[in-house]
Amino acid sequence: MSTLIIDVASEDEALAQAIAAIERNEPQPPRYLSCSQEDLLDTLTGNRFALLKALAGAGPLGVREPARRTGRDVRVVHADAKERFTSK
């Protein structure tokens, strides 16, 4: 199971951390980086946070199961996942 790290840092800070981890030969978990707290809060709305909670510890799931767990429309959940969590 992987842990998603949600972090606020500049690209330079994130790059420096990644290089340091590589030099120490440490594996890196998946990471969602935001450049500011405002950007993070704009991206991680209440519904999107509920989606992350529904996915936590669940392993691989299709889009229908998180939609069912959050009581949301499959198309909206798909759009949230595609737009915000994979394109940045």
Distance bins in CASP14 RR format, pairs under 12 A and 6 or more apart:
PFRMAT RR
TARGET T0000
AUTHOR 0000-0000-0000
RMODE 2
METHOD distances of the structure
MODEL  1
1 29 0 0 0 0 1 0 0 0 0 0 0
1 30 0 0 0 0 0 1 0 0 0 0 0
1 55 0 0 0 0 0 1 0 0 0 0 0
1 56 0 0 0 0 1 0 0 0 0 0 0
1 57 1 0 1 0 0 0 0 0 0 0 0
1 58 0 0 0 0 1 0 0 0 0 0 0
1 59 1 0 0 1 0 0 0 0 0 0 0
1 60 0 0 0 0 0 1 0 0 0 0 0
2 27 0 0 0 0 1 0 0 0 0 0 0
2 28 0 0 0 0 0 1 0 0 0 0 0
2 29 1 0 1 0 0 0 0 0 0 0 0
2 30 1 0 1 0 0 0 0 0 0 0 0
2 31 0 0 0 0 0 1 0 0 0 0 0
2 55 0 0 0 0 0 1 0 0 0 0 0
2 56 0 0 0 0 0 1 0 0 0 0 0
2 57 0 0 0 0 1 0 0 0 0 0 0
2 58 0 0 0 0 0 1 0 0 0 0 0
2 59 0 0 0 0 1 0 0 0 0 0 0
2 60 0 0 0 0 0 1 0 0 0 0 0
3 27 0 0 0 0 0 1 0 0 0 0 0
3 28 0 0 0 0 0 1 0 0 0 0 0
3 29 1 0 1 0 0 0 0 0 0 0 0
3 30 1 0 0 1 0 0 0 0 0 0 0
3 31 0 0 0 0 1 0 0 0 0 0 0
3 32 0 0 0 0 0 1 0 0 0 0 0
3 52 0 0 0 0 0 1 0 0 0 0 0
3 55 0 0 0 0 0 1 0 0 0 0 0
3 56 0 0 0 0 1 0 0 0 0 0 0
3 57 0 0 0 0 1 0 0 0 0 0 0
3 59 0 0 0 0 0 1 0 0 0 0 0
4 28 0 0 0 0 0 1 0 0 0 0 0
4 29 1 0 0 1 0 0 0 0 0 0 0
4 30 1 0 1 0 0 0 0 0 0 0 0
4 31 1 0 0 1 0 0 0 0 0 0 0
4 32 1 0 0 1 0 0 0 0 0 0 0
4 33 0 0 0 0 0 1 0 0 0 0 0
4 44 0 0 0 0 0 1 0 0 0 0 0
4 51 0 0 0 0 0 1 0 0 0 0 0
4 52 1 0 0 1 0 0 0 0 0 0 0
4 53 0 0 0 0 0 1 0 0 0 0 0
4 55 0 0 0 0 1 0 0 0 0 0 0
4 56 0 0 0 0 1 0 0 0 0 0 0
4 57 0 0 0 0 0 1 0 0 0 0 0
4 59 0 0 0 0 0 1 0 0 0 0 0
4 85 0 0 0 0 1 0 0 0 0 0 0
5 14 0 0 0 0 0 1 0 0 0 0 0
5 17 0 0 0 0 0 1 0 0 0 0 0
5 18 0 0 0 0 0 1 0 0 0 0 0
5 21 0 0 0 0 0 1 0 0 0 0 0
5 28 0 0 0 0 1 0 0 0 0 0 0
5 29 1 0 1 0 0 0 0 0 0 0 0
5 30 1 0 0 1 0 0 0 0 0 0 0
5 31 1 0 1 0 0 0 0 0 0 0 0
5 32 1 0 0 1 0 0 0 0 0 0 0
5 33 0 0 0 0 1 0 0 0 0 0 0
5 34 0 0 0 0 0 1 0 0 0 0 0
6 29 0 0 0 0 0 1 0 0 0 0 0
6 30 0 0 0 0 1 0 0 0 0 0 0
6 31 1 0 0 1 0 0 0 0 0 0 0
6 32 1 0 1 0 0 0 0 0 0 0 0
6 33 0 0 0 0 1 0 0 0 0 0 0
6 34 1 0 0 1 0 0 0 0 0 0 0
6 37 0 0 0 0 0 1 0 0 0 0 0
6 39 0 0 0 0 0 1 0 0 0 0 0
6 40 1 0 0 1 0 0 0 0 0 0 0
6 41 0 0 0 0 0 1 0 0 0 0 0
6 43 0 0 0 0 1 0 0 0 0 0 0
6 44 1 0 0 1 0 0 0 0 0 0 0
6 48 0 0 0 0 0 1 0 0 0 0 0
6 49 0 0 0 0 1 0 0 0 0 0 0
6 52 0 0 0 0 1 0 0 0 0 0 0
6 56 0 0 0 0 0 1 0 0 0 0 0
6 84 0 0 0 0 0 1 0 0 0 0 0
6 85 0 0 0 0 0 1 0 0 0 0 0
6 88 0 0 0 0 0 1 0 0 0 0 0
7 13 0 0 0 0 1 0 0 0 0 0 0
7 14 1 0 0 1 0 0 0 0 0 0 0
7 17 0 0 0 0 1 0 0 0 0 0 0
7 18 0 0 0 0 0 1 0 0 0 0 0
7 28 0 0 0 0 0 1 0 0 0 0 0
7 29 0 0 0 0 0 1 0 0 0 0 0
7 30 0 0 0 0 0 1 0 0 0 0 0
7 31 1 0 0 1 0 0 0 0 0 0 0
7 32 1 0 0 1 0 0 0 0 0 0 0
7 33 1 0 1 0 0 0 0 0 0 0 0
7 34 1 0 0 1 0 0 0 0 0 0 0
7 35 0 0 0 0 0 1 0 0 0 0 0
7 36 0 0 0 0 0 1 0 0 0 0 0
7 37 0 0 0 0 0 1 0 0 0 0 0
7 39 0 0 0 0 0 1 0 0 0 0 0
7 40 0 0 0 0 1 0 0 0 0 0 0
7 44 0 0 0 0 0 1 0 0 0 0 0
8 14 0 0 0 0 1 0 0 0 0 0 0
8 31 0 0 0 0 0 1 0 0 0 0 0
8 32 0 0 0 0 0 1 0 0 0 0 0
8 33 1 0 0 1 0 0 0 0 0 0 0
8 34 1 0 1 0 0 0 0 0 0 0 0
8 35 1 0 0 1 0 0 0 0 0 0 0
8 36 1 0 0 1 0 0 0 0 0 0 0
8 37 1 0 1 0 0 0 0 0 0 0 0
8 38 0 0 0 0 1 0 0 0 0 0 0
8 39 0 0 0 0 1 0 0 0 0 0 0
8 40 1 0 1 0 0 0 0 0 0 0 0
8 41 0 0 0 0 1 0 0 0 0 0 0
8 43 0 0 0 0 0 1 0 0 0 0 0
8 44 0 0 0 0 0 1 0 0 0 0 0
9 15 0 0 0 0 1 0 0 0 0 0 0
9 16 0 0 0 0 1 0 0 0 0 0 0
9 17 1 0 0 1 0 0 0 0 0 0 0
9 18 0 0 0 0 0 1 0 0 0 0 0
9 31 0 0 0 0 1 0 0 0 0 0 0
9 32 0 0 0 0 0 1 0 0 0 0 0
9 33 1 0 0 1 0 0 0 0 0 0 0
9 34 0 0 0 0 1 0 0 0 0 0 0
9 35 1 0 0 1 0 0 0 0 0 0 0
9 36 0 0 0 0 1 0 0 0 0 0 0
9 37 0 0 0 0 0 1 0 0 0 0 0
9 39 0 0 0 0 0 1 0 0 0 0 0
9 40 0 0 0 0 0 1 0 0 0 0 0
10 16 0 0 0 0 1 0 0 0 0 0 0
10 17 0 0 0 0 0 1 0 0 0 0 0
10 33 0 0 0 0 1 0 0 0 0 0 0
10 34 0 0 0 0 0 1 0 0 0 0 0
10 35 1 0 0 1 0 0 0 0 0 0 0
10 36 0 0 0 0 1 0 0 0 0 0 0
10 39 0 0 0 0 0 1 0 0 0 0 0
11 17 0 0 0 0 0 1 0 0 0 0 0
11 18 0 0 0 0 0 1 0 0 0 0 0
11 33 1 0 0 1 0 0 0 0 0 0 0
11 34 0 0 0 0 0 1 0 0 0 0 0
11 35 1 0 0 1 0 0 0 0 0 0 0
11 36 0 0 0 0 0 1 0 0 0 0 0
11 88 0 0 0 0 0 1 0 0 0 0 0
12 18 0 0 0 0 0 1 0 0 0 0 0
12 19 0 0 0 0 0 1 0 0 0 0 0
12 33 0 0 0 0 0 1 0 0 0 0 0
12 35 0 0 0 0 0 1 0 0 0 0 0
13 19 0 0 0 0 0 1 0 0 0 0 0
13 20 0 0 0 0 0 1 0 0 0 0 0
13 33 0 0 0 0 1 0 0 0 0 0 0
13 34 0 0 0 0 0 1 0 0 0 0 0
13 35 0 0 0 0 1 0 0 0 0 0 0
14 20 0 0 0 0 0 1 0 0 0 0 0
14 21 0 0 0 0 0 1 0 0 0 0 0
14 28 0 0 0 0 0 1 0 0 0 0 0
14 31 1 0 0 1 0 0 0 0 0 0 0
14 32 0 0 0 0 0 1 0 0 0 0 0
14 33 1 0 1 0 0 0 0 0 0 0 0
14 34 0 0 0 0 0 1 0 0 0 0 0
14 35 0 0 0 0 1 0 0 0 0 0 0
15 21 0 0 0 0 0 1 0 0 0 0 0
15 22 0 0 0 0 0 1 0 0 0 0 0
15 31 0 0 0 0 0 1 0 0 0 0 0
15 33 0 0 0 0 1 0 0 0 0 0 0
16 22 0 0 0 0 0 1 0 0 0 0 0
16 23 0 0 0 0 0 1 0 0 0 0 0
17 23 0 0 0 0 0 1 0 0 0 0 0
17 24 0 0 0 0 0 1 0 0 0 0 0
17 26 0 0 0 0 0 1 0 0 0 0 0
17 28 0 0 0 0 1 0 0 0 0 0 0
17 31 0 0 0 0 1 0 0 0 0 0 0
17 33 0 0 0 0 1 0 0 0 0 0 0
18 24 0 0 0 0 0 1 0 0 0 0 0
18 26 0 0 0 0 1 0 0 0 0 0 0
18 27 0 0 0 0 0 1 0 0 0 0 0
18 28 1 0 0 1 0 0 0 0 0 0 0
18 29 0 0 0 0 0 1 0 0 0 0 0
18 31 0 0 0 0 1 0 0 0 0 0 0
18 33 0 0 0 0 1 0 0 0 0 0 0
19 26 0 0 0 0 0 1 0 0 0 0 0
19 28 0 0 0 0 0 1 0 0 0 0 0
20 26 0 0 0 0 1 0 0 0 0 0 0
20 28 0 0 0 0 0 1 0 0 0 0 0
21 27 0 0 0 0 1 0 0 0 0 0 0
21 28 1 0 1 0 0 0 0 0 0 0 0
21 29 0 0 0 0 0 1 0 0 0 0 0
21 31 0 0 0 0 0 1 0 0 0 0 0
22 28 1 0 0 1 0 0 0 0 0 0 0
30 52 0 0 0 0 0 1 0 0 0 0 0
30 55 0 0 0 0 0 1 0 0 0 0 0
30 85 0 0 0 0 1 0 0 0 0 0 0
30 86 0 0 0 0 0 1 0 0 0 0 0
31 85 0 0 0 0 0 1 0 0 0 0 0
31 88 0 0 0 0 0 1 0 0 0 0 0
32 39 0 0 0 0 0 1 0 0 0 0 0
32 40 0 0 0 0 1 0 0 0 0 0 0
32 43 0 0 0 0 1 0 0 0 0 0 0
32 44 0 0 0 0 1 0 0 0 0 0 0
32 48 0 0 0 0 0 1 0 0 0 0 0
32 49 0 0 0 0 0 1 0 0 0 0 0
32 52 0 0 0 0 1 0 0 0 0 0 0
32 84 0 0 0 0 1 0 0 0 0 0 0
32 85 1 0 0 1 0 0 0 0 0 0 0
32 86 0 0 0 0 1 0 0 0 0 0 0
32 87 0 0 0 0 0 1 0 0 0 0 0
32 88 1 0 0 1 0 0 0 0 0 0 0
33 39 0 0 0 0 1 0 0 0 0 0 0
33 40 0 0 0 0 1 0 0 0 0 0 0
33 43 0 0 0 0 0 1 0 0 0 0 0
33 85 0 0 0 0 0 1 0 0 0 0 0
33 88 1 0 0 1 0 0 0 0 0 0 0
34 40 1 1 0 0 0 0 0 0 0 0 0
34 41 0 0 0 0 1 0 0 0 0 0 0
34 42 0 0 0 0 1 0 0 0 0 0 0
34 43 1 0 0 1 0 0 0 0 0 0 0
34 44 0 0 0 0 1 0 0 0 0 0 0
34 84 0 0 0 0 0 1 0 0 0 0 0
34 85 0 0 0 0 0 1 0 0 0 0 0
34 88 0 0 0 0 1 0 0 0 0 0 0
35 42 0 0 0 0 0 1 0 0 0 0 0
35 43 0 0 0 0 0 1 0 0 0 0 0
35 88 0 0 0 0 1 0 0 0 0 0 0
36 42 0 0 0 0 1 0 0 0 0 0 0
36 43 0 0 0 0 0 1 0 0 0 0 0
37 43 0 0 0 0 0 1 0 0 0 0 0
37 44 0 0 0 0 0 1 0 0 0 0 0
38 44 0 0 0 0 0 1 0 0 0 0 0
39 84 0 0 0 0 0 1 0 0 0 0 0
39 88 0 0 0 0 1 0 0 0 0 0 0
40 48 0 0 0 0 0 1 0 0 0 0 0
40 49 0 0 0 0 0 1 0 0 0 0 0
40 84 0 0 0 0 0 1 0 0 0 0 0
40 88 0 0 0 0 0 1 0 0 0 0 0
41 48 0 0 0 0 0 1 0 0 0 0 0
41 49 0 0 0 0 0 1 0 0 0 0 0
42 48 0 0 0 0 0 1 0 0 0 0 0
42 84 0 0 0 0 1 0 0 0 0 0 0
42 88 0 0 0 0 0 1 0 0 0 0 0
43 49 0 0 0 0 0 1 0 0 0 0 0
43 51 0 0 0 0 0 1 0 0 0 0 0
43 52 0 0 0 0 0 1 0 0 0 0 0
43 80 0 0 0 0 1 0 0 0 0 0 0
43 83 0 0 0 0 1 0 0 0 0 0 0
43 84 1 0 1 0 0 0 0 0 0 0 0
43 85 0 0 0 0 1 0 0 0 0 0 0
43 87 0 0 0 0 0 1 0 0 0 0 0
43 88 1 0 0 1 0 0 0 0 0 0 0
44 50 0 0 0 0 0 1 0 0 0 0 0
44 51 0 0 0 0 1 0 0 0 0 0 0
44 52 1 0 0 1 0 0 0 0 0 0 0
44 53 0 0 0 0 0 1 0 0 0 0 0
44 80 0 0 0 0 0 1 0 0 0 0 0
44 84 1 0 0 1 0 0 0 0 0 0 0
44 85 0 0 0 0 1 0 0 0 0 0 0
44 88 0 0 0 0 0 1 0 0 0 0 0
45 51 0 0 0 0 1 0 0 0 0 0 0
45 52 0 0 0 0 0 1 0 0 0 0 0
45 72 0 0 0 0 0 1 0 0 0 0 0
45 76 0 0 0 0 0 1 0 0 0 0 0
45 80 0 0 0 0 1 0 0 0 0 0 0
45 83 0 0 0 0 0 1 0 0 0 0 0
45 84 0 0 0 0 1 0 0 0 0 0 0
46 52 0 0 0 0 1 0 0 0 0 0 0
46 53 0 0 0 0 1 0 0 0 0 0 0
46 54 0 0 0 0 0 1 0 0 0 0 0
46 70 0 0 0 0 0 1 0 0 0 0 0
46 72 0 0 0 0 0 1 0 0 0 0 0
46 80 0 0 0 0 0 1 0 0 0 0 0
46 84 0 0 0 0 0 1 0 0 0 0 0
47 53 0 0 0 0 0 1 0 0 0 0 0
47 54 0 0 0 0 0 1 0 0 0 0 0
47 66 0 0 0 0 0 1 0 0 0 0 0
47 67 0 0 0 0 0 1 0 0 0 0 0
47 70 1 0 0 1 0 0 0 0 0 0 0
47 71 0 0 0 0 1 0 0 0 0 0 0
47 72 1 0 0 1 0 0 0 0 0 0 0
47 73 0 0 0 0 0 1 0 0 0 0 0
47 76 0 0 0 0 1 0 0 0 0 0 0
47 77 0 0 0 0 1 0 0 0 0 0 0
47 79 0 0 0 0 0 1 0 0 0 0 0
47 80 1 0 0 1 0 0 0 0 0 0 0
47 81 0 0 0 0 0 1 0 0 0 0 0
47 84 0 0 0 0 0 1 0 0 0 0 0
48 54 0 0 0 0 0 1 0 0 0 0 0
48 55 0 0 0 0 0 1 0 0 0 0 0
48 66 0 0 0 0 0 1 0 0 0 0 0
48 70 0 0 0 0 1 0 0 0 0 0 0
48 72 0 0 0 0 0 1 0 0 0 0 0
48 76 0 0 0 0 0 1 0 0 0 0 0
48 77 0 0 0 0 1 0 0 0 0 0 0
48 79 0 0 0 0 0 1 0 0 0 0 0
48 80 1 0 1 0 0 0 0 0 0 0 0
48 81 0 0 0 0 1 0 0 0 0 0 0
48 82 0 0 0 0 0 1 0 0 0 0 0
48 83 0 0 0 0 1 0 0 0 0 0 0
48 84 1 0 0 1 0 0 0 0 0 0 0
48 85 1 0 0 1 0 0 0 0 0 0 0
49 55 0 0 0 0 0 1 0 0 0 0 0
49 56 0 0 0 0 0 1 0 0 0 0 0
49 70 0 0 0 0 0 1 0 0 0 0 0
49 80 0 0 0 0 0 1 0 0 0 0 0
49 84 0 0 0 0 0 1 0 0 0 0 0
49 85 0 0 0 0 0 1 0 0 0 0 0
50 56 0 0 0 0 0 1 0 0 0 0 0
50 66 0 0 0 0 1 0 0 0 0 0 0
50 67 0 0 0 0 0 1 0 0 0 0 0
50 69 0 0 0 0 1 0 0 0 0 0 0
50 70 1 0 1 0 0 0 0 0 0 0 0
50 71 0 0 0 0 1 0 0 0 0 0 0
50 72 0 0 0 0 1 0 0 0 0 0 0
50 76 0 0 0 0 0 1 0 0 0 0 0
50 77 0 0 0 0 1 0 0 0 0 0 0
50 80 0 0 0 0 0 1 0 0 0 0 0
51 58 0 0 0 0 0 1 0 0 0 0 0
51 61 0 0 0 0 0 1 0 0 0 0 0
51 63 0 0 0 0 0 1 0 0 0 0 0
51 65 0 0 0 0 0 1 0 0 0 0 0
51 66 1 0 1 0 0 0 0 0 0 0 0
51 67 0 0 0 0 1 0 0 0 0 0 0
51 68 0 0 0 0 0 1 0 0 0 0 0
51 69 0 0 0 0 1 0 0 0 0 0 0
51 70 1 0 1 0 0 0 0 0 0 0 0
51 71 0 0 0 0 0 1 0 0 0 0 0
51 72 1 0 0 1 0 0 0 0 0 0 0
51 74 0 0 0 0 0 1 0 0 0 0 0
51 76 0 0 0 0 1 0 0 0 0 0 0
51 77 1 0 0 1 0 0 0 0 0 0 0
51 78 0 0 0 0 0 1 0 0 0 0 0
51 79 0 0 0 0 0 1 0 0 0 0 0
51 80 1 0 0 1 0 0 0 0 0 0 0
51 81 1 0 0 1 0 0 0 0 0 0 0
51 82 0 0 0 0 0 1 0 0 0 0 0
51 83 0 0 0 0 0 1 0 0 0 0 0
51 84 0 0 0 0 1 0 0 0 0 0 0
51 85 0 0 0 0 1 0 0 0 0 0 0
52 58 0 0 0 0 0 1 0 0 0 0 0
52 66 0 0 0 0 1 0 0 0 0 0 0
52 69 0 0 0 0 0 1 0 0 0 0 0
52 70 0 0 0 0 1 0 0 0 0 0 0
52 77 0 0 0 0 0 1 0 0 0 0 0
52 80 0 0 0 0 0 1 0 0 0 0 0
52 81 0 0 0 0 1 0 0 0 0 0 0
52 84 0 0 0 0 0 1 0 0 0 0 0
52 85 0 0 0 0 1 0 0 0 0 0 0
53 66 0 0 0 0 1 0 0 0 0 0 0
53 69 0 0 0 0 1 0 0 0 0 0 0
53 70 0 0 0 0 1 0 0 0 0 0 0
54 61 0 0 0 0 1 0 0 0 0 0 0
54 62 0 0 0 0 0 1 0 0 0 0 0
54 63 0 0 0 0 0 1 0 0 0 0 0
54 64 0 0 0 0 0 1 0 0 0 0 0
54 65 0 0 0 0 1 0 0 0 0 0 0
54 66 1 0 1 0 0 0 0 0 0 0 0
54 67 0 0 0 0 1 0 0 0 0 0 0
54 68 0 0 0 0 1 0 0 0 0 0 0
54 69 1 1 0 0 0 0 0 0 0 0 0
54 70 1 0 1 0 0 0 0 0 0 0 0
54 71 0 0 0 0 1 0 0 0 0 0 0
54 72 0 0 0 0 1 0 0 0 0 0 0
54 77 0 0 0 0 1 0 0 0 0 0 0
54 80 0 0 0 0 0 1 0 0 0 0 0
54 81 0 0 0 0 0 1 0 0 0 0 0
55 61 1 0 0 1 0 0 0 0 0 0 0
55 62 0 0 0 0 1 0 0 0 0 0 0
55 63 0 0 0 0 0 1 0 0 0 0 0
55 65 0 0 0 0 1 0 0 0 0 0 0
55 66 1 0 1 0 0 0 0 0 0 0 0
55 67 0 0 0 0 0 1 0 0 0 0 0
55 69 0 0 0 0 1 0 0 0 0 0 0
55 70 0 0 0 0 1 0 0 0 0 0 0
55 77 0 0 0 0 0 1 0 0 0 0 0
55 80 0 0 0 0 0 1 0 0 0 0 0
55 81 0 0 0 0 1 0 0 0 0 0 0
55 85 0 0 0 0 1 0 0 0 0 0 0
56 66 0 0 0 0 0 1 0 0 0 0 0
56 69 0 0 0 0 0 1 0 0 0 0 0
57 66 0 0 0 0 0 1 0 0 0 0 0
57 69 0 0 0 0 0 1 0 0 0 0 0
58 65 1 0 0 1 0 0 0 0 0 0 0
58 66 1 0 0 1 0 0 0 0 0 0 0
58 68 0 0 0 0 0 1 0 0 0 0 0
58 69 0 0 0 0 1 0 0 0 0 0 0
58 70 0 0 0 0 0 1 0 0 0 0 0
59 65 0 0 0 0 0 1 0 0 0 0 0
59 66 0 0 0 0 0 1 0 0 0 0 0
60 66 0 0 0 0 0 1 0 0 0 0 0
61 67 0 0 0 0 1 0 0 0 0 0 0
61 68 0 0 0 0 1 0 0 0 0 0 0
61 69 0 0 0 0 1 0 0 0 0 0 0
61 70 0 0 0 0 0 1 0 0 0 0 0
61 77 0 0 0 0 0 1 0 0 0 0 0
61 81 0 0 0 0 0 1 0 0 0 0 0
62 68 0 0 0 0 0 1 0 0 0 0 0
62 69 0 0 0 0 0 1 0 0 0 0 0
62 74 0 0 0 0 1 0 0 0 0 0 0
62 77 0 0 0 0 1 0 0 0 0 0 0
62 78 0 0 0 0 1 0 0 0 0 0 0
62 81 0 0 0 0 1 0 0 0 0 0 0
63 69 0 0 0 0 0 1 0 0 0 0 0
63 70 0 0 0 0 0 1 0 0 0 0 0
63 72 0 0 0 0 0 1 0 0 0 0 0
63 73 0 0 0 0 0 1 0 0 0 0 0
63 74 1 0 1 0 0 0 0 0 0 0 0
63 75 0 0 0 0 1 0 0 0 0 0 0
63 76 0 0 0 0 0 1 0 0 0 0 0
63 77 1 0 1 0 0 0 0 0 0 0 0
63 78 1 0 1 0 0 0 0 0 0 0 0
63 79 0 0 0 0 1 0 0 0 0 0 0
63 80 0 0 0 0 1 0 0 0 0 0 0
63 81 1 0 0 1 0 0 0 0 0 0 0
63 82 0 0 0 0 1 0 0 0 0 0 0
63 85 0 0 0 0 0 1 0 0 0 0 0
64 70 0 0 0 0 0 1 0 0 0 0 0
64 71 0 0 0 0 0 1 0 0 0 0 0
64 72 0 0 0 0 0 1 0 0 0 0 0
64 73 0 0 0 0 0 1 0 0 0 0 0
64 74 1 0 1 0 0 0 0 0 0 0 0
64 75 0 0 0 0 0 1 0 0 0 0 0
64 77 0 0 0 0 1 0 0 0 0 0 0
64 78 0 0 0 0 1 0 0 0 0 0 0
64 81 0 0 0 0 0 1 0 0 0 0 0
65 71 0 0 0 0 0 1 0 0 0 0 0
65 72 0 0 0 0 0 1 0 0 0 0 0
65 74 0 0 0 0 1 0 0 0 0 0 0
65 77 0 0 0 0 1 0 0 0 0 0 0
66 72 0 0 0 0 1 0 0 0 0 0 0
66 73 0 0 0 0 0 1 0 0 0 0 0
66 74 0 0 0 0 1 0 0 0 0 0 0
66 76 0 0 0 0 0 1 0 0 0 0 0
66 77 1 0 1 0 0 0 0 0 0 0 0
66 78 0 0 0 0 1 0 0 0 0 0 0
66 80 0 0 0 0 1 0 0 0 0 0 0
66 81 1 0 0 1 0 0 0 0 0 0 0
66 85 0 0 0 0 0 1 0 0 0 0 0
67 73 1 0 0 1 0 0 0 0 0 0 0
67 74 1 0 1 0 0 0 0 0 0 0 0
67 75 0 0 0 0 1 0 0 0 0 0 0
67 76 1 0 0 1 0 0 0 0 0 0 0
67 77 1 0 1 0 0 0 0 0 0 0 0
67 78 1 0 0 1 0 0 0 0 0 0 0
67 79 0 0 0 0 0 1 0 0 0 0 0
67 80 0 0 0 0 1 0 0 0 0 0 0
67 81 0 0 0 0 1 0 0 0 0 0 0
68 74 0 0 0 0 1 0 0 0 0 0 0
68 77 0 0 0 0 1 0 0 0 0 0 0
69 77 0 0 0 0 1 0 0 0 0 0 0
70 76 0 0 0 0 1 0 0 0 0 0 0
70 77 1 0 0 1 0 0 0 0 0 0 0
70 80 0 0 0 0 1 0 0 0 0 0 0
70 81 0 0 0 0 0 1 0 0 0 0 0
71 77 0 0 0 0 1 0 0 0 0 0 0
72 78 0 0 0 0 1 0 0 0 0 0 0
72 79 0 0 0 0 0 1 0 0 0 0 0
72 80 0 0 0 0 1 0 0 0 0 0 0
72 81 0 0 0 0 0 1 0 0 0 0 0
73 79 0 0 0 0 1 0 0 0 0 0 0
73 80 0 0 0 0 0 1 0 0 0 0 0
74 80 0 0 0 0 0 1 0 0 0 0 0
74 81 0 0 0 0 0 1 0 0 0 0 0
75 81 0 0 0 0 0 1 0 0 0 0 0
75 82 0 0 0 0 0 1 0 0 0 0 0
75 83 0 0 0 0 0 1 0 0 0 0 0
76 82 0 0 0 0 0 1 0 0 0 0 0
76 83 0 0 0 0 0 1 0 0 0 0 0
76 84 0 0 0 0 0 1 0 0 0 0 0
77 83 0 0 0 0 0 1 0 0 0 0 0
77 84 0 0 0 0 0 1 0 0 0 0 0
77 85 0 0 0 0 0 1 0 0 0 0 0
78 84 0 0 0 0 0 1 0 0 0 0 0
78 85 0 0 0 0 0 1 0 0 0 0 0
78 86 0 0 0 0 0 1 0 0 0 0 0
79 85 0 0 0 0 0 1 0 0 0 0 0
79 86 0 0 0 0 0 1 0 0 0 0 0
79 87 0 0 0 0 0 1 0 0 0 0 0
80 86 0 0 0 0 0 1 0 0 0 0 0
80 87 0 0 0 0 0 1 0 0 0 0 0
81 87 0 0 0 0 0 1 0 0 0 0 0
82 88 0 0 0 0 0 1 0 0 0 0 0
END
